[in-house]
Amino acid sequence: MEALAGRLSGKNVSLQSLRSNPLAGSPRSSSTSAPSVSVRAKKKGNTISATLSLTAATAATASAAKDRVDVLAEALPFIQRFQGKTVVVKYGGAAMKDETLKDGVIKDLVLLACVGLRPIFVHGGGPEINSWLARLGIQPQFKNGLRVTDAATMEVVEMVLVGRVNKSLVSLIHQAGGAAVGLSGIDGRVITARASSDPGLGFVGEISAIDTGLIRGIARDGFIPVIASVAADGKGQAYNINADIAAGEIAASLGAEKLILMTDVPGILTDRHDHSTLVRQADIKGVRGLVDGGVVTGGMIPKVECCVRSLAQGVRAAHIIDGRLSHSLLLEILTDEGSGTMITG
């Protein structure tokens, strides 16, 4: 949270208070709220004279409290701008593997819901899938960055994403004080799939249709939809869906304000070895030029293409951010500077 404080107020402050429901009252703890004082008492007859001397901690506590208030005040315009707006977040990469980062993402998500945004949480689960495949003696295979999914692998994918990762994320949201409902693309026919045009990928699916009725209902009732990127075709055959693509298509169908892809890179870099070359904002024409010019390469190309497709279908802004950066989600939404690359139509 210190990073967010630095972006919002230029001060190194803790925003722990932002992680709680700001409307929920709670007793003040003397260990955290009351100023530290030293007391010297001397008895003179029936009179007790006491001298209270404020310590340096008093000033520090007052300063920290003011900094927290300043941060909230400076975030207000962003909260007002996006209140009631839908933000689709694709969660994956290092932020899923590191427990500290995971805790931060979950609390950021709950905070956004508490201040009136409508987050939709879409996830994959590659590392967890690989772990379970290893336990079962199945060697993972990839083709052009996509997981080759035979029948045995598909069974593991569905079990891990829907039965394990999804419910774990829902539980963490509840522990953080939020309310969530877990589902997959199969539930309510949120995502209807078809077989990939590349038969060598096995049960890797492409999206043929999106039905957002269930998602809208869940969000309208105050819950955070948590969606595993597994879908089925008209005959009930399950398919593994790329989570970036699933998030992009869901965002487009919802007419979302933002699509945010959490990755393991800072965003689009003009020099991938130099983080200072981060492209903070670009339009569709600009990012297409970067792809055509060979600046955007490898695994970043499908992410950029996903963003461009969602923008072309009505999403207001698409963002590629670094999930390894603590609280990058809040930085991207609640500051002008942001934390990654924002692409606009």
N, C-alpha and C positions, 0 to 999 in steps of 0.2 A: 504494500500500500504506500510505502514511502515514495515509490516512483511516481504514483499518481499525485501525491501531494506536491512533489517537485514540479510536475507539469502544470498543476492548477494554480499553485500559489507561489512557486519559486522558493518554497521552504521545505526543509526536511522534517516532515511531520508524520505522525501515525494517523491513519484513518480507520483504526479499529472500530470506532463508533459508527462509521458508515456501514459496517457489515451487519449491524443489527437493524431491526425494524425501527425507523426513526419515530414512529407513532406509538411504540410500545413503551409505557412507563415502567421504570424499574427503580428500586431503592438505590440510593447512592451509597457506594461502599466507601467507608472511611479510609480504606487503604489506597483508594484510587482517586477519590474526589476531594477529600478534605486536605487543606494545606498542611504541610508539615510544620510543627511549631515546637519550640523548646520551652518548658515551663519551669520556673524557679519560684518556689514558695517558701516563705519564712513567717513563723508565728511570732507575733508581738502582742502579748496579752490575749485579748479575745479577737484580735484583728489578724486576718490572714492577708498578707500582701503578696500578690502574684505578679510576676513580670513575664509577659509573653513576648518573645522575640521571634519575628518571622525569619525563617531560614531561606537560603538560596532556592530551596526546592519550591517555596511558595511562588516565587516569581516564575520559575520554570513551568510549574503547573498552570499558572494563569496564562502564560505565553502559549503553551501547547493547546489549551482550551480555545484560545482566540484563533490559533492557526486552523483548528478543526472547523470552527465556525466560518472562517474565511473561505476554506475549501468548499464547504457546503454552499455558501453564497455564490461563489464563482461557478459552481456546477449548475446552479439554478436555471440559467438560460437553456442549457442543453436538456435538462430534465423537462422543462416546459415545452421545448421544441419537439421532443420525442415521446411525450406522454401519450399513451394510447396507441402508439405505433408498434408495428410488428417487426421484430428483429430476429432473423434466422441465423443461428450460430452453428457452424459445423465444428465439432470437437474431435480432435485426434492428435496424433504425433506425441511429442515428448510430454505435453500437458496431461496425457492419459497415463503415462508411466511414472512420473514423479509425483509422490503423494502430496508434497507441499504445493506444487503447481496446481494439482487437481483440487485441493482444498480452496485455493485462491479463486480458481475459475468458478467453482460451485457457489462460493459466497458472492462473487461478483454478479453471477446470474440471479441469485436471490435478491441482491440489492436492486438490480435493474427492475425486477418484478415489483419490489416494494415501492419504488418511486413512480410506478405507473406505466412502464414499458411492458410489451407483451413478447417475451423471449420464447423462441421455439428452438429446441436443442436437438440437433441431429448428430448422430455419432456412428463411427465405425468401431474398430477394435482389433486392428492388425496384430499388435504385440501379444494380446491375450489369445488370439486365434493361433498364432505361431507356437505359443507355449503349450496349448492343449494338443496341437498336432504333434509336437515333439513327444508329449507324454504317450500318445497313441502310436508313435513310431511312423508317422506320416510325414514325408519330406515336403515342405512348402515349395511350390513352383510358381514362377512369375513370367509373364510375357508382356512386353511393352509396358511394364509398370503395373499390370493388372494380375491379380491372383488367379492362377489356373485352378478351377474349382470342379473337381470330379464329384461323384455322388458321395463318397466318404467324406471329402473335405466340406461339401455343402452341409452335411449333417452336423459337422463340428461348428461351422460358421453360424448356423442357425441357433444351435445350442448355446454357444458362447455369447453372441451378440444379443439375442433376445432373452435368453434365460439367465445370463450371468451379468454381463456388462450393463445392460439396460436397467435391470432391477437394482444393481449396485448404485448407479447414478441417481435413480429415484430416491433411494434410501439416504444418500448423502445430501440431496436437496432438502429432504425432510429434516435431517439433523441440523441443517443450517437455518432452519426456521421457515423454509418455503413449502410450497405444495406442488406436487408433480404427479403426472400420470404417464406411465411407461407403455409404449406400444411399438409395433414394427410397421413396416409398409404393408404388411398383410392385413393388419387390423383395419376394419372399415374400408378396405380397398383403397387405403391412402395412396399406395403406389401399385399400379398394375404393370407387370413386367413382361418382356418378351425375351427370347433367346438372343444372345449377342450375334452380330453379323459375322463374327469370327468363331467358327465352331471349335477351334482349338482351345478356346477358353473354358469350355465346359459350361457349368451352370452360372456363368457370369451374365447378368441380365442388363438389358437396356430398358429405359422407361418408356412405356407406351401411353400411360395416362396417369393423372394425379386427381384425387378427390380430396378436397380439403375440409369437407363437412365435419368430420370427426375432430380434426385439429382445431377448427374454429370454435366448436362447441366447448372443447376442453379449455381453450384459452379464455373464452368468454366467461367461463365459470370460475376464473381466477387460478387455474392450474397451469403449470409449465409442461407442455407436451415434450416428452423425451422419446425420440424416434430412432429405432435401430434400422440400419440400412439393409434390410432384408425385405424382399417382395415376392409376389407370386403371379403367375400368369392365369389366364381364364380357366385352366384345367387344374389349378391348385399346385402346380410345380413351383417350388421355391427357388429363388435366384439371389445371388450375392450382387448387391448394387453398390457401385462406387459412392462413398458417402458425400464427396464433394458434389457430384452430379445430383444426388438425391436432394441435398440441401438447396442447390441452385434451382431445381425444378419446383420444389415446395415453395421457396421464396417467391418465384415468379407467379405461381398459382394463387398465392395469398396476396399478391401485390404489396410485398413487404417494403418497408422503408429501407432496410439494410439486409444484405447478406454478408456474413463475416466468416471467412475461412481461417481457422487456426492451423498454423503450419509450424515447421521447424526452421524457418528462415525469417529474416526481418521483414520481408516483403519483396517487391521487385527491385533488384539491384542492377545498375548499369555495369557494374564490375562485381561479380559474385564473390570476389576475394576481399572487397572493400565495403564494409557496412556503411561508410559515410556516403556511398553513392546511392543510397536508398531513394527511390522515386516515391515521394509522399503523396502526390496526386497526379492523375492522368485521366484523359477521356478515352472513349473506345478507340477513336482514331489513333491516339497516341500509343496505346498498348499494342494495337495491331502492328503499328510501325516498329515497335520494339521486337515483336515476334518475327516479322518479316526481315528485320535487319540482323537477326541472329543474336540479339542482346538477351532476349528471354529464350531459354533453352530447357531441355530435359523435362523434369517433372513439373516445372513451373508452367509449361505451355498448357496442359489440360486445366490447370487451376485458373489461368487467365481466360481460357476459352469458356469455362464454366461461368465466370463472372460476366463476360461479354454477353453470353446467352441470356442470363438472368436480367441484365440491364435492358436488353432488346425487348424483353417481355414485360417490362414495367417496373422492375425493382429500381428504387431511387439511387442507391449507391451500393457498391460492392467493395469489400475490404479484404486484403490479405495481410494477416498479422502474425507475429511471432508468439506462439504459445509458450515458448520458453521464458519469455519476459513476464515477470510477476505483474499480474493485474493488467495485462495488455488489453483485455476486453474493455475495462473501464476507461483506460487511456484513449482508446480509439473512439469511444462513444461520447465521453464527457469532456473532451478537450479539443481545442482547435488544432493543435499540433498533431494529435493522434499518436499511434505507435507503429503503424505500418504503411501500406499503400492503399489509398482510396481511389477507386475507379468510378467515374460517373458517365452517364449517357451523353 
